Amino acid sequence: MSVLVVGSVALDSVETPRGRMEEAIGGSAIYFSAAASLFVPVYVVGVVGADYPLHQLDFLCARGVCLDGLERAAGPSFRWAGVYLDDWNTRRTLRTELGVFADFRPVVPPAARRLPWVFLANIDPRLQLDVLAQMERPRFVACDTMNFWIQQQRPALEELLGRVDLVLLNDAEARELAEDWNLVRAARAVLALGPRWVVVKKGEHGAMLFGRDGVFALPAFPLDDCCDPTGAGDAFAGGFLGALAREGRTDAAALRRAMLYGAALGAFAVEAFSVGRLRELTPEAVEDRVAALRGVIAP
């Protein structure tokens, strides 16, 4: 079962307490694909400029990622630069250069319009809705968003949430969207907007899965070090949706199992700059980490 992802493909310059990396491959679609491709084939829809080092994506192609939907446009690629402070939870954006991403209008090639699993990564909700209009009866649609869209495009975002199966938010986004400081009440308010499931990501404190009939709380995988938190949320989404698509089920038990894989891939992502750790991963290493995480949550 292949998964379609529509999102950004970027070049990131990142500084953390562990060091600095310039012009590294990144973007939501890349982190998601690097994680999800460990489970199922992935089809990417995005855009890059003429200056993008496409050869650095060869490892994705070797895993079964299809880049036929990756548009090559004239102009510079999307670039982001940021720094993480010593507490690792505070990130300051130094520079955002949208380049060709500013005019990105996703076009899903005909070959991908019947894919059953869809991840709408963090882009304008109006574009996410346009992608959904191009799809032919997907089985399961998950989406991501951010504070900017909550503030600037709330009507479109609320329309989107009425048409997806699951939304992934961090705790600050959930509180802002629901206008409620309490995460449980906030998640219920988001559920009332239409999605069947809400995943609230809490970074080093784990994640929570909310459904209409219950809640599942999962701690983060315990790590004794961190290198680069960039893309951890997209890697979580890739592990989650990739594992779910591999299993081929969407019931509560399957989603809870998928949470374990999301947490495992999110933890792997922070262990190196860019996709360095995800690039070298094997399915066996993923299963070992999931087994270790099971040991953390169950005696």
N, C-alpha and C positions, 0 to 999 in steps of 0.2 A: 504494500500500500504506500504510494508516494505522497509526500506532503508538499504543498505549495507554500512558499514564503514570499511575501512582498514587503520590502523594507529598504533600508539604507545600506550602501556599500561605500565605505569611507577609508580615509587615511588618517590615523590618529597619532598625535604626539602627546605622550603621557609622562608626567613626573609623579613619582610616589616616594615614600621614605626609603624604598628599596632601589631607586635609580630612575633612569629616564630612557625612553625610547622615542625615536623620531620617525614619522611617516610609516607607521606600522599598519598593516591591513586591519580593518575593523568595520564597524557598522552592524546594525541589528541583523541584517540578512546573513552576514558572514558568521557571526557568533552562533546564531540559530542553526545554520547549516552545518557548522563544524560539530555541533552537538547532536543534532537530529540524524545526521548521516551515519552515525554509529548504529542506528537501528533500522532505518528505512531509506530508500532513495528520496532525494529532495530536489525540487524544481524552484529555481530562484528567479524572481522578477525584480529588477532594479536598474540602476543606471550608473555608469562610470564615465569619466572623461578620458580623453586620448592619452593622458599621462598615467593612467592606473597600471600598476605592475601585475597584469593578468596572470603571468607565469606563477605568481605566488599563490594562486588559487588552484594550482594543479593537484594538490593533495585532496581538495574537495572533489574534483572530477574523478580521481582515482577511487573515491568512496561511493560514487554513484550520484553525485550532485550534477544536475543538468543546468548549464548556464545559458541555454538558448534564449531565455527571457531576460538576460542581462544586456541592456542597451548600451552601445558605445556611442557617446555623443561628443560633438566638438566642444572643446572647452575644458576647464580644470575640473578635477574630481572634488567631491565633498571632502572637506578637511575639518577636523576638530582637534583642539589642543586644550588640555586641562591638567590640573595639579590636585593631588590628594594630600590633605594635611595629615599630621601625625596620628590623629584619632581614626584615620581610615574611613570615617563616615562623612567627613566634610570634603566636598569636591568643589573646586572653583574652575569655571570655564574661562580660559584665557583667550580663546579665539574660535570662532565658528565661520567657516567660509563654505557656503552652500554649493558654489560652482554649478555644475549641471544639475545637481539635485534640486535646485530652486525651481526648475521648470519640469520636474519629473511628473509625468502623467502615466501611471502604470497601464500597460497593455498586456493582458494575459494571452499568450499565443493559443490558438485553437487546440493544440495538443495538450494543453494543461487545464483547459476549462472544465473538464470532467473529473479532476482530481478530487478525491473524497475528503481529504484533510487539508485545512487551510489555516495558516497563521498570518494575520495582518499585524505586522510589526508597527512600531511607533512612527506613524506618519499622520498627516492631516486626516481627520475622520471623514472628510468629504471624499478623499481619495480612497480610503478604505471602503466606503460605501460603493464607490464606482467599481472597485475590484469585485465586490460581491455581486454587483449587477452583471458582471461578465461571466460569473461562474454558473455552472449547470448543476443545481441541486447537490451541493456539497453535504457530506455526512456530518462533519463536525468542524465548526469555525471558532477559532480562538483569536483574541485581539489583545493588543497592548496599547497604552496611551501614556500621556505625561501631563504635568501640571499646566503647561502652556495651552494644550488643547482643551483642558477642562475650563480654563479661564476664557479662551478666545473663541472656541467652537463648541460650546456646550450643547446647543440644539442638535447639531450634526452628530456629536458624540452620543447623545441620548438616543437618537434614532438608530445609530449603529448598535448600541447595547441591546436594543430591542430585537436585533436580528442575528446576534451571535449566540453560541452555546456557552462560551466561557470568556471571561476577561481577567487579565493579569494586571495587578496594580501593586505598587509599593505602599507601605502604610501611610505615608504622607498624601499620596494621590487618593487613596481610598477615603481618608478623612476630608480632603478638600472636595471631592466629588459629592460626598454625602452631606457635607457641612455638619459633621459630627465628630467630636474628638474620640469617642469610644469605638474601637475597631469592630466589635461585634455588631453594634447598631449600624455602623457605617456599611459593613458588608451586607447586612440585610437590606439597607436602603438601596444599595447598588443592585442587589438581586431583584428588587421591586421594579427596576428599570427594564428588566427583560431577560438577562442571561440566566441560564440554568445553574451556572457555577461561577464563583468568584475565588480567585487565588490572590491572597494578600502576601506579598513578599516582605520580610522583615530583616533582610541582610543577615548579619551574624546571629540573629535571634531566630532564624528559621522561616517558616512559611505556614500559612493556614489556608485550608480549602473549605469554602462555605458552599453548601447546597441548600435547597429548600427544606431538606429533612435532617440536616445535621452539620457538624463541624469536625474537621480533622486537623489537628495541630501537629506539626513536624519540626523538630529542632534542626538547626544547621549541622552539617557534618563538622565535627571538631577538628580544626586545623591549628597547628602551632605556629604558622607563619602565613603571610600574605604578600603577594608581589604587586598585583595590579587588579583592582576590582572592576575595571572597565569591561562591559559586556557580560557580567555575571548573570544579570537578569535575563538576557537573551539566551545565554547558554542554558539557564534553568528552563526557559520555555522550550528550547530545542530538545532537551532531555525528556521533559514532560510529554510533549506532543509526539516526539519520535517513539517513545516507549508505548504510548497509548495507541498510535497507529500500528505498531508492530503487533500488539495484542489484539487489535481489531474490535475492542469493546469500549463502551462509553458509560457503563454503570458505575455506581459509587465506589465499588471495590476496585475496579480498574483504575479509576482516577486517583484513588489513594495510593495504589502501587506506582502509578506514574509520578506522583509527588516525590517518591524516593529517588527516582531517576533524575528528576529535575534538580533536587537538592545535591545529588552526587555530581552532576555536570556543572552546576553553579560553583561548587567547591573546587572542582578541577580547574575551572576557568581562571580563578584568582591566583593560581600557583605560578603563573608566568605572565610576562607581558604579551599583549595581543592574544593571538590564538596559539601561542607556542605550546602550551600544555595540551590543548584540545587536538592539535595537529598530530601529536605522537600517541594519542590514546588508542587502546585496543578495546574491543567489546569485553574481553576477559577482565581487563583492569576496571572497567565500569561495573561489571557484575561483582567483583571483589569489593569495591567501595560500597555498593548497595547492600551487600551482605554485612559489611562492617556497620553501616548505618542502621540496619535492622537490629544489630546487636546493641546499639545505643538506646533504641526506643523500646526494646522488649527484652525481658530477662531470659 
